């Protein structure tokens, strides 16, 4: 799911850029991306200027998966906010912000 989120957030990203962003081998990323292509979740678009280079983009199926994924996140956050008191909500937001910064 993380690859799909990354491609959604950075449409046109390359396998090499994902590899650098996640500090993983390009071959590892290629295997995962090829599986997503086989499942028709991601498509590769060849560069007009360098035929060796491909950009990655979500297909309609991939966009629908991301839409559902985002909805699940929103529903989860709503549930969390409904059970926490104001002080707990403030602490929760601080923790999420801290995690977001660390994963920046």
C-alpha positions as CSV (number, residue, x, y, z in Angstrom):
1,X,0.0,0.0,0.0
2,X,2.9,2.3,0.7
3,X,4.0,2.2,-2.9
4,X,0.5,3.1,-4.1
5,X,0.4,6.0,-1.6
6,X,3.8,7.3,-2.8
7,X,2.8,7.1,-6.5
8,X,-0.5,8.8,-5.7
9,X,1.3,11.6,-3.8
10,X,4.0,12.0,-6.4
11,X,2.4,11.1,-9.8
12,X,5.1,10.6,-12.4
13,X,7.7,9.3,-9.8
14,X,10.2,6.8,-11.2
15,X,11.3,3.5,-9.7
16,X,14.7,5.1,-9.0
17,X,13.1,7.9,-7.1
18,X,11.0,5.5,-5.0
19,X,14.2,3.5,-4.4
20,X,16.0,6.6,-3.1
21,X,13.0,7.8,-1.0
22,X,12.6,4.5,0.7
23,X,16.3,3.6,0.8
24,X,15.7,0.2,-0.9
25,X,17.3,-1.5,-3.8
26,X,15.9,-0.6,-7.2
27,X,15.4,-4.3,-8.0
28,X,13.2,-4.6,-4.9
29,X,11.1,-1.7,-6.0
30,X,10.9,-3.0,-9.5
31,X,9.5,-6.3,-8.4
32,X,6.8,-4.6,-6.3
33,X,5.9,-2.1,-9.1
34,X,5.7,-4.9,-11.7
35,X,3.2,-6.7,-9.5
36,X,1.2,-3.5,-9.2
37,X,1.3,-3.2,-13.0
38,X,0.2,-6.8,-13.4
39,X,-2.7,-6.1,-11.1
40,X,-3.5,-3.0,-13.2
41,X,-3.1,-0.7,-10.3
42,X,-0.1,1.2,-11.7
43,X,0.9,2.0,-15.2
44,X,4.3,2.9,-16.6
45,X,4.6,5.8,-19.0
46,X,7.8,6.0,-21.1
47,X,9.7,9.3,-21.1
48,X,9.6,11.2,-24.4
49,X,13.2,12.4,-23.9
50,X,14.8,9.2,-22.6
51,X,13.3,5.9,-23.7
52,X,15.0,4.0,-20.8
53,X,13.1,6.1,-18.3
54,X,9.6,5.4,-17.1
55,X,7.2,7.5,-15.0
56,X,4.7,5.7,-12.7
57,X,1.0,6.7,-12.5
58,X,-2.0,5.2,-10.8
59,X,-4.7,3.6,-13.1
60,X,-8.3,4.2,-12.4
61,X,-8.3,1.0,-10.3
62,X,-5.3,2.4,-8.4
63,X,-7.1,5.7,-7.8
64,X,-10.2,3.9,-6.5
65,X,-8.0,1.9,-4.1
66,X,-6.5,5.1,-2.8
67,X,-9.9,6.7,-2.5
68,X,-11.1,3.8,-0.4
69,X,-7.9,3.8,1.6
70,X,-8.2,7.5,2.4
71,X,-11.8,6.9,3.4
72,X,-10.8,4.2,5.9
73,X,-8.2,6.6,7.3
74,X,-10.8,9.4,7.7
75,X,-13.3,7.0,9.4
76,X,-10.6,5.8,11.8
77,X,-9.6,9.4,12.7
78,X,-13.3,10.3,13.3
79,X,-13.7,7.3,15.6
80,X,-10.5,8.2,17.5
81,X,-11.6,11.8,17.9
82,X,-15.0,10.6,19.2
83,X,-13.5,8.5,22.0
84,X,-10.7,10.9,23.2
85,X,-11.2,13.9,25.4
86,X,-9.7,17.3,24.4
87,X,-6.4,16.7,26.2
88,X,-6.0,13.3,24.7
89,X,-6.8,14.7,21.2
90,X,-4.0,17.3,21.7
91,X,-1.5,14.6,22.7
92,X,-2.6,12.4,19.8
93,X,-2.0,15.2,17.3
94,X,1.4,15.9,18.8
95,X,2.4,12.2,18.5
96,X,1.2,12.0,14.9
97,X,3.1,15.2,14.1
98,X,6.2,13.8,15.6
99,X,5.9,10.5,13.7
100,X,5.2,12.5,10.5
101,X,8.4,14.6,11.0
102,X,10.5,11.5,11.7
103,X,9.2,9.8,8.5
104,X,9.4,13.1,6.6
